[in-house]
Amino acid sequence: MHTLVGVILHVTVLAIIGYFLLFSASKAQGIVALIGRLLGLWVFLLAILSVLAVLGAPMFAGTPFGTELMRAHGGMMRQWDRGQGPEQPAQTPAKP
């Protein structure tokens, strides 16, 4: 619930900033108007992407793209590269 409130507040602030950028760009001329329109659209795109990121977070165990999920498994890709799958115990080197 805390994340949802934070996202709503951030998206609202980004939408307000994007609106004012687009409004001021409509009053400007030349390259300033072009830059203002591009920045306004960029801010709206960031707002949309932040909502999509929060909606997609549960699919990745609540972390960006499952980074913590891979750490929790002990970097299994490294074990598979050495020919040791998850069902095989890791081979320890012989002690001298």
N, CA, C and O atoms as CSV, one atom per row, in Angstrom:
chain,resi,resn,atom,element,x,y,z
A,1,MET,N,N,0.824,-1.186,0.000
A,1,MET,CA,C,0.000,0.000,0.000
A,1,MET,C,C,0.871,1.252,0.000
A,1,MET,O,O,0.549,2.239,-0.661
A,2,HIS,N,N,1.966,1.206,0.740
A,2,HIS,CA,C,2.862,2.354,0.820
A,2,HIS,C,C,3.438,2.679,-0.556
A,2,HIS,O,O,3.572,3.850,-0.911
A,3,THR,N,N,3.777,1.655,-1.328
A,3,THR,CA,C,4.334,1.866,-2.656
A,3,THR,C,C,3.301,2.504,-3.576
A,3,THR,O,O,3.644,3.364,-4.387
A,4,LEU,N,N,2.053,2.096,-3.459
A,4,LEU,CA,C,1.000,2.633,-4.306
A,4,LEU,C,C,0.791,4.123,-4.059
A,4,LEU,O,O,0.607,4.886,-5.008
A,5,VAL,N,N,0.818,4.543,-2.802
A,5,VAL,CA,C,0.660,5.959,-2.477
A,5,VAL,C,C,1.848,6.752,-3.030
A,5,VAL,O,O,1.668,7.837,-3.583
A,6,GLY,N,N,3.037,6.220,-2.883
A,6,GLY,CA,C,4.217,6.905,-3.411
A,6,GLY,C,C,4.175,7.041,-4.916
A,6,GLY,O,O,4.559,8.076,-5.461
A,7,VAL,N,N,3.713,6.010,-5.588
A,7,VAL,CA,C,3.626,6.066,-7.051
A,7,VAL,C,C,2.582,7.080,-7.488
A,7,VAL,O,O,2.802,7.827,-8.441
A,8,ILE,N,N,1.450,7.111,-6.802
A,8,ILE,CA,C,0.411,8.079,-7.154
A,8,ILE,C,C,0.935,9.497,-6.981
A,8,ILE,O,O,0.683,10.358,-7.824
A,9,LEU,N,N,1.654,9.746,-5.907
A,9,LEU,CA,C,2.201,11.086,-5.692
A,9,LEU,C,C,3.249,11.441,-6.743
A,9,LEU,O,O,3.244,12.556,-7.264
A,10,HIS,N,N,4.138,10.518,-7.058
A,10,HIS,CA,C,5.167,10.791,-8.055
A,10,HIS,C,C,4.569,11.015,-9.443
A,10,HIS,O,O,4.988,11.921,-10.163
A,11,VAL,N,N,3.605,10.201,-9.809
A,11,VAL,CA,C,2.972,10.355,-11.120
A,11,VAL,C,C,2.213,11.675,-11.192
A,11,VAL,O,O,2.204,12.328,-12.235
A,12,THR,N,N,1.583,12.068,-10.104
A,12,THR,CA,C,0.872,13.344,-10.084
A,12,THR,C,C,1.838,14.509,-10.272
A,12,THR,O,O,1.568,15.427,-11.047
A,13,VAL,N,N,2.957,14.471,-9.567
A,13,VAL,CA,C,3.956,15.540,-9.712
A,13,VAL,C,C,4.525,15.555,-11.131
A,13,VAL,O,O,4.680,16.622,-11.725
A,14,LEU,N,N,4.834,14.384,-11.674
A,14,LEU,CA,C,5.352,14.330,-13.043
A,14,LEU,C,C,4.322,14.834,-14.050
A,14,LEU,O,O,4.683,15.515,-15.009
A,15,ALA,N,N,3.054,14.511,-13.848
A,15,ALA,CA,C,2.012,14.977,-14.764
A,15,ALA,C,C,1.859,16.496,-14.701
A,15,ALA,O,O,1.663,17.141,-15.731
A,16,ILE,N,N,1.947,17.066,-13.509
A,16,ILE,CA,C,1.846,18.519,-13.366
A,16,ILE,C,C,3.035,19.203,-14.043
A,16,ILE,O,O,2.867,20.200,-14.745
A,17,ILE,N,N,4.221,18.669,-13.831
A,17,ILE,CA,C,5.410,19.240,-14.465
A,17,ILE,C,C,5.310,19.114,-15.986
A,17,ILE,O,O,5.637,20.055,-16.709
A,18,GLY,N,N,4.863,17.969,-16.467
A,18,GLY,CA,C,4.699,17.776,-17.905
A,18,GLY,C,C,3.671,18.727,-18.492
A,18,GLY,O,O,3.861,19.257,-19.587
A,19,TYR,N,N,2.583,18.943,-17.764
A,19,TYR,CA,C,1.559,19.873,-18.236
A,19,TYR,C,C,2.120,21.286,-18.354
A,19,TYR,O,O,1.893,21.959,-19.360
A,20,PHE,N,N,2.843,21.738,-17.347
A,20,PHE,CA,C,3.394,23.093,-17.400
A,20,PHE,C,C,4.469,23.224,-18.476
A,20,PHE,O,O,4.608,24.283,-19.087
A,21,LEU,N,N,5.228,22.155,-18.709
A,21,LEU,CA,C,6.200,22.201,-19.803
A,21,LEU,C,C,5.498,22.329,-21.151
A,21,LEU,O,O,5.904,23.133,-21.990
A,22,LEU,N,N,4.452,21.544,-21.359
A,22,LEU,CA,C,3.716,21.634,-22.615
A,22,LEU,C,C,2.985,22.968,-22.755
A,22,LEU,O,O,2.900,23.512,-23.857
A,23,PHE,N,N,2.458,23.497,-21.658
A,23,PHE,CA,C,1.782,24.794,-21.696
A,23,PHE,C,C,2.756,25.908,-22.051
A,23,PHE,O,O,2.463,26.759,-22.891
A,24,SER,N,N,3.925,25.897,-21.401
A,24,SER,CA,C,4.904,26.945,-21.702
A,24,SER,C,C,5.483,26.777,-23.111
A,24,SER,O,O,5.842,27.767,-23.748
A,25,ALA,N,N,5.576,25.552,-23.598
A,25,ALA,CA,C,6.074,25.335,-24.953
A,25,ALA,C,C,5.076,25.855,-25.988
A,25,ALA,O,O,5.476,26.289,-27.069
A,26,SER,N,N,3.782,25.816,-25.665
A,26,SER,CA,C,2.791,26.331,-26.610
A,26,SER,C,C,2.870,27.843,-26.740
A,26,SER,O,O,2.445,28.392,-27.756
A,27,LYS,N,N,3.401,28.526,-25.742
A,27,LYS,CA,C,3.542,29.982,-25.779
A,27,LYS,C,C,4.883,30.414,-26.371
A,27,LYS,O,O,5.067,31.587,-26.693
A,28,ALA,N,N,5.811,29.483,-26.515
A,28,ALA,CA,C,7.143,29.815,-27.027
A,28,ALA,C,C,7.185,29.668,-28.543
A,28,ALA,O,O,6.228,29.219,-29.175
A,29,GLN,N,N,8.334,30.065,-29.109
A,29,GLN,CA,C,8.513,29.978,-30.554
A,29,GLN,C,C,9.863,29.347,-30.859
A,29,GLN,O,O,10.793,29.419,-30.056
A,30,GLY,N,N,9.952,28.735,-32.019
A,30,GLY,CA,C,11.224,28.224,-32.519
A,30,GLY,C,C,11.706,26.991,-31.776
A,30,GLY,O,O,10.936,26.100,-31.419
A,31,ILE,N,N,13.025,26.979,-31.558
A,31,ILE,CA,C,13.674,25.816,-30.943
A,31,ILE,C,C,13.245,25.636,-29.487
A,31,ILE,O,O,13.219,24.513,-28.984
A,32,VAL,N,N,12.912,26.726,-28.813
A,32,VAL,CA,C,12.465,26.634,-27.417
A,32,VAL,C,C,11.140,25.879,-27.338
A,32,VAL,O,O,10.928,25.091,-26.416
A,33,ALA,N,N,10.255,26.115,-28.293
A,33,ALA,CA,C,8.974,25.394,-28.317
A,33,ALA,C,C,9.207,23.906,-28.577
A,33,ALA,O,O,8.572,23.055,-27.955
A,34,LEU,N,N,10.111,23.601,-29.490
A,34,LEU,CA,C,10.418,22.201,-29.786
A,34,LEU,C,C,10.994,21.491,-28.567
A,34,LEU,O,O,10.566,20.387,-28.230
A,35,ILE,N,N,11.951,22.111,-27.914
A,35,ILE,CA,C,12.563,21.512,-26.723
A,35,ILE,C,C,11.533,21.365,-25.605
A,35,ILE,O,O,11.528,20.353,-24.904
A,36,GLY,N,N,10.671,22.350,-25.432
A,36,GLY,CA,C,9.629,22.268,-24.407
A,36,GLY,C,C,8.652,21.142,-24.662
A,36,GLY,O,O,8.257,20.437,-23.734
A,37,ARG,N,N,8.250,20.962,-25.941
A,37,ARG,CA,C,7.346,19.857,-26.267
A,37,ARG,C,C,8.014,18.510,-26.030
A,37,ARG,O,O,7.397,17.584,-25.503
A,38,LEU,N,N,9.290,18.409,-26.426
A,38,LEU,CA,C,10.004,17.143,-26.212
A,38,LEU,C,C,10.164,16.822,-24.728
A,38,LEU,O,O,9.977,15.680,-24.309
A,39,LEU,N,N,10.509,17.830,-23.946
A,39,LEU,CA,C,10.656,17.606,-22.496
A,39,LEU,C,C,9.323,17.261,-21.845
A,39,LEU,O,O,9.267,16.401,-20.966
A,40,GLY,N,N,8.254,17.922,-22.266
A,40,GLY,CA,C,6.935,17.620,-21.718
A,40,GLY,C,C,6.506,16.199,-22.021
A,40,GLY,O,O,5.994,15.495,-21.150
A,41,LEU,N,N,6.718,15.779,-23.263
A,41,LEU,CA,C,6.370,14.407,-23.625
A,41,LEU,C,C,7.251,13.396,-22.899
A,41,LEU,O,O,6.786,12.318,-22.529
A,42,TRP,N,N,8.523,13.740,-22.695
A,42,TRP,CA,C,9.436,12.849,-21.976
A,42,TRP,C,C,8.980,12.661,-20.525
A,42,TRP,O,O,9.027,11.550,-19.997
A,43,VAL,N,N,8.542,13.740,-19.886
A,43,VAL,CA,C,8.085,13.648,-18.498
A,43,VAL,C,C,6.821,12.799,-18.416
A,43,VAL,O,O,6.682,11.992,-17.497
A,44,PHE,N,N,5.894,12.967,-19.364
A,44,PHE,CA,C,4.702,12.121,-19.374
A,44,PHE,C,C,5.069,10.661,-19.612
A,44,PHE,O,O,4.459,9.770,-19.020
A,45,LEU,N,N,6.048,10.405,-20.459
A,45,LEU,CA,C,6.496,9.030,-20.694
A,45,LEU,C,C,7.092,8.430,-19.419
A,45,LEU,O,O,6.846,7.264,-19.108
A,46,LEU,N,N,7.868,9.213,-18.688
A,46,LEU,CA,C,8.424,8.726,-17.417
A,46,LEU,C,C,7.322,8.406,-16.416
A,46,LEU,O,O,7.430,7.432,-15.671
A,47,ALA,N,N,6.274,9.203,-16.387
A,47,ALA,CA,C,5.149,8.932,-15.483
A,47,ALA,C,C,4.480,7.614,-15.842
A,47,ALA,O,O,4.164,6.814,-14.961
A,48,ILE,N,N,4.265,7.387,-17.129
A,48,ILE,CA,C,3.630,6.136,-17.567
A,48,ILE,C,C,4.528,4.939,-17.263
A,48,ILE,O,O,4.047,3.902,-16.807
A,49,LEU,N,N,5.820,5.076,-17.511
A,49,LEU,CA,C,6.742,3.973,-17.258
A,49,LEU,C,C,6.863,3.652,-15.770
A,49,LEU,O,O,7.048,2.492,-15.401
A,50,SER,N,N,6.761,4.663,-14.919
A,50,SER,CA,C,6.830,4.383,-13.485
A,50,SER,C,C,5.614,3.594,-13.020
A,50,SER,O,O,5.734,2.725,-12.156
A,51,VAL,N,N,4.448,3.884,-13.580
A,51,VAL,CA,C,3.254,3.103,-13.237
A,51,VAL,C,C,3.409,1.663,-13.728
A,51,VAL,O,O,3.083,0.720,-13.007
A,52,LEU,N,N,3.904,1.496,-14.946
A,52,LEU,CA,C,4.107,0.143,-15.473
A,52,LEU,C,C,5.146,-0.628,-14.661
A,52,LEU,O,O,5.019,-1.839,-14.483
A,53,ALA,N,N,6.170,0.065,-14.171
A,53,ALA,CA,C,7.187,-0.604,-13.361
A,53,ALA,C,C,6.603,-1.113,-12.047
A,53,ALA,O,O,6.939,-2.210,-11.602
A,54,VAL,N,N,5.741,-0.331,-11.433
A,54,VAL,CA,C,5.130,-0.765,-10.176
A,54,VAL,C,C,4.154,-1.906,-10.426
A,54,VAL,O,O,4.073,-2.834,-9.622
A,55,LEU,N,N,3.419,-1.851,-11.522
A,55,LEU,CA,C,2.490,-2.931,-11.826
A,55,LEU,C,C,3.231,-4.218,-12.181
A,55,LEU,O,O,2.728,-5.310,-11.914
A,56,GLY,N,N,4.410,-4.108,-12.772
A,56,GLY,CA,C,5.171,-5.289,-13.156
A,56,GLY,C,C,6.091,-5.814,-12.075
A,56,GLY,O,O,6.648,-6.901,-12.231
A,57,ALA,N,N,6.272,-5.087,-10.986
A,57,ALA,CA,C,7.199,-5.505,-9.933
A,57,ALA,C,C,6.838,-6.852,-9.297
A,57,ALA,O,O,7.751,-7.621,-8.996
A,58,PRO,N,N,5.570,-7.178,-9.077
A,58,PRO,CA,C,5.281,-8.490,-8.484
A,58,PRO,C,C,5.717,-9.673,-9.353
A,58,PRO,O,O,5.960,-10.763,-8.836
A,59,MET,N,N,5.815,-9.468,-10.653
A,59,MET,CA,C,6.253,-10.561,-11.516
A,59,MET,C,C,7.740,-10.858,-11.325
A,59,MET,O,O,8.207,-11.944,-11.669
A,60,PHE,N,N,8.481,-9.895,-10.778
A,60,PHE,CA,C,9.918,-10.060,-10.584
A,60,PHE,C,C,10.274,-10.067,-9.104
A,60,PHE,O,O,11.333,-9.567,-8.725
A,61,ALA,N,N,9.433,-10.609,-8.285
A,61,ALA,CA,C,9.648,-10.739,-6.840
A,61,ALA,C,C,9.817,-9.385,-6.164
A,61,ALA,O,O,10.514,-9.285,-5.155
A,62,GLY,N,N,9.194,-8.345,-6.702
A,62,GLY,CA,C,9.212,-7.032,-6.087
A,62,GLY,C,C,10.484,-6.253,-6.308
A,62,GLY,O,O,10.648,-5.184,-5.720
A,63,THR,N,N,11.387,-6.740,-7.128
A,63,THR,CA,C,12.627,-6.030,-7.401
A,63,THR,C,C,12.714,-5.729,-8.888
A,63,THR,O,O,12.045,-6.374,-9.695
A,64,PRO,N,N,13.532,-4.755,-9.250
A,64,PRO,CA,C,13.640,-4.452,-10.675
A,64,PRO,C,C,14.214,-5.628,-11.462
A,64,PRO,O,O,15.384,-5.974,-11.297
A,65,PHE,N,N,13.414,-6.230,-12.298
A,65,PHE,CA,C,13.808,-7.310,-13.190
A,65,PHE,C,C,14.383,-8.517,-12.453
A,65,PHE,O,O,15.188,-9.251,-13.026
A,66,GLY,N,N,13.993,-8.739,-11.204
A,66,GLY,CA,C,14.359,-9.937,-10.475
A,66,GLY,C,C,15.811,-10.005,-10.047
A,66,GLY,O,O,16.359,-11.101,-9.930
A,67,THR,N,N,16.459,-8.861,-9.808
A,67,THR,CA,C,17.877,-8.884,-9.440
A,67,THR,C,C,18.102,-9.599,-8.118
A,67,THR,O,O,19.075,-10.338,-7.976
A,68,GLU,N,N,17.225,-9.393,-7.155
A,68,GLU,CA,C,17.374,-10.070,-5.868
A,68,GLU,C,C,17.069,-11.560,-5.998
A,68,GLU,O,O,17.615,-12.377,-5.256
A,69,LEU,N,N,16.201,-11.909,-6.935
A,69,LEU,CA,C,15.853,-13.308,-7.129
A,69,LEU,C,C,17.073,-14.116,-7.568
A,69,LEU,O,O,17.271,-15.240,-7.106
A,70,MET,N,N,17.882,-13.555,-8.450
A,70,MET,CA,C,19.085,-14.262,-8.888
A,70,MET,C,C,20.102,-14.377,-7.757
A,70,MET,O,O,20.785,-15.395,-7.643
A,71,ARG,N,N,20.211,-13.351,-6.924
A,71,ARG,CA,C,21.143,-13.429,-5.793
A,71,ARG,C,C,20.684,-14.464,-4.779
A,71,ARG,O,O,21.511,-15.119,-4.145
A,72,ALA,N,N,19.369,-14.618,-4.618
A,72,ALA,CA,C,18.841,-15.582,-3.659
A,72,ALA,C,C,19.164,-17.010,-4.076
A,72,ALA,O,O,19.299,-17.889,-3.225
A,73,HIS,N,N,19.287,-17.243,-5.350
A,73,HIS,CA,C,19.611,-18.583,-5.834
A,73,HIS,C,C,21.117,-18.817,-5.910
A,73,HIS,O,O,21.547,-19.859,-6.405
A,74,GLY,N,N,21.907,-17.900,-5.445
A,74,GLY,CA,C,23.348,-18.100,-5.393
A,74,GLY,C,C,24.021,-18.016,-6.746
A,74,GLY,O,O,25.060,-18.639,-6.961
A,75,GLY,N,N,23.451,-17.263,-7.652
A,75,GLY,CA,C,24.077,-17.134,-8.960
A,75,GLY,C,C,24.146,-18.455,-9.687
A,75,GLY,O,O,25.233,-18.903,-10.053
A,76,MET,N,N,23.010,-19.086,-9.904
A,76,MET,CA,C,22.968,-20.430,-10.469
A,76,MET,C,C,23.583,-20.500,-11.864
A,76,MET,O,O,24.064,-21.553,-12.280
A,77,MET,N,N,23.568,-19.406,-12.568
A,77,MET,CA,C,24.147,-19.425,-13.908
A,77,MET,C,C,25.647,-19.737,-13.840
A,77,MET,O,O,26.183,-20.423,-14.710
A,78,ARG,N,N,26.307,-19.238,-12.822
A,78,ARG,CA,C,27.736,-19.531,-12.679
A,78,ARG,C,C,27.963,-21.012,-12.378
A,78,ARG,O,O,28.930,-21.601,-12.860
A,79,GLN,N,N,27.078,-21.614,-11.586
A,79,GLN,CA,C,27.226,-23.036,-11.276
A,79,GLN,C,C,26.984,-23.881,-12.516
A,79,GLN,O,O,27.680,-24.874,-12.730
A,80,TRP,N,N,26.014,-23.506,-13.332
A,80,TRP,CA,C,25.719,-24.275,-14.528
A,80,TRP,C,C,26.848,-24.177,-15.542
A,80,TRP,O,O,27.083,-25.116,-16.303
A,81,ASP,N,N,27.548,-23.050,-15.560
A,81,ASP,CA,C,28.678,-22.915,-16.475
A,81,ASP,C,C,29.784,-23.903,-16.129
A,81,ASP,O,O,30.529,-24.335,-17.009
A,82,ARG,N,N,29.896,-24.259,-14.873
A,82,ARG,CA,C,30.931,-25.204,-14.441
A,82,ARG,C,C,30.454,-26.648,-14.512
A,82,ARG,O,O,31.171,-27.561,-14.103
A,83,GLY,N,N,29.252,-26.856,-15.025
A,83,GLY,CA,C,28.736,-28.216,-15.131
A,83,GLY,C,C,28.103,-28.712,-13.860
A,83,GLY,O,O,27.884,-29.914,-13.715
A,84,GLN,N,N,27.800,-27.826,-12.932
A,84,GLN,CA,C,27.180,-28.223,-11.679
A,84,GLN,C,C,25.768,-27.661,-11.656
A,84,GLN,O,O,25.584,-26.458,-11.470
A,85,GLY,N,N,24.801,-28.488,-11.836
A,85,GLY,CA,C,23.415,-28.052,-11.789
A,85,GLY,C,C,22.956,-27.893,-10.352
A,85,GLY,O,O,23.724,-28.158,-9.427
A,86,PRO,N,N,21.730,-27.468,-10.150
A,86,PRO,CA,C,21.238,-27.296,-8.782
A,86,PRO,C,C,21.086,-28.611,-8.027
A,86,PRO,O,O,21.078,-28.614,-6.796
A,87,GLU,N,N,20.963,-29.737,-8.748
A,87,GLU,CA,C,20.791,-31.012,-8.054
A,87,GLU,C,C,22.126,-31.648,-7.667
A,87,GLU,O,O,22.161,-32.575,-6.857
A,88,GLN,N,N,23.225,-31.154,-8.243
A,88,GLN,CA,C,24.536,-31.720,-7.937
A,88,GLN,C,C,25.215,-30.887,-6.852
A,88,GLN,O,O,25.205,-29.658,-6.924
A,89,PRO,N,N,25.801,-31.534,-5.854
A,89,PRO,CA,C,26.493,-30.756,-4.819
A,89,PRO,C,C,27.767,-30.138,-5.387
A,89,PRO,O,O,28.401,-30.680,-6.293
A,90,ALA,N,N,28.111,-28.999,-4.828
A,90,ALA,CA,C,29.336,-28.341,-5.276
A,90,ALA,C,C,30.538,-29.166,-4.836
A,90,ALA,O,O,30.569,-29.681,-3.718
A,91,GLN,N,N,31.513,-29.289,-5.705
A,91,GLN,CA,C,32.704,-30.048,-5.387
A,91,GLN,C,C,33.694,-29.143,-4.666
A,91,GLN,O,O,34.044,-28.061,-5.138
A,92,THR,N,N,34.134,-29.624,-3.503
A,92,THR,CA,C,35.091,-28.833,-2.735
A,92,THR,C,C,36.508,-29.318,-3.075
A,92,THR,O,O,36.724,-30.514,-3.273
A,93,PRO,N,N,37.453,-28.406,-3.141
A,93,PRO,CA,C,38.823,-28.839,-3.451
A,93,PRO,C,C,39.427,-29.646,-2.288
A,93,PRO,O,O,39.087,-29.442,-1.123
A,94,ALA,N,N,40.304,-30.536,-2.636
A,94,ALA,CA,C,40.956,-31.377,-1.628
A,94,ALA,C,C,41.889,-30.524,-0.775
A,94,ALA,O,O,42.584,-29.642,-1.280
A,95,LYS,N,N,41.893,-30.805,0.536
A,95,LYS,CA,C,42.766,-30.054,1.446
A,95,LYS,C,C,44.153,-30.683,1.440
A,95,LYS,O,O,44.280,-31.905,1.519
A,96,PRO,N,N,45.180,-29.869,1.349
A,96,PRO,CA,C,46.544,-30.448,1.358
A,96,PRO,C,C,46.984,-30.919,2.721
A,96,PRO,O,O,48.098,-31.421,2.871
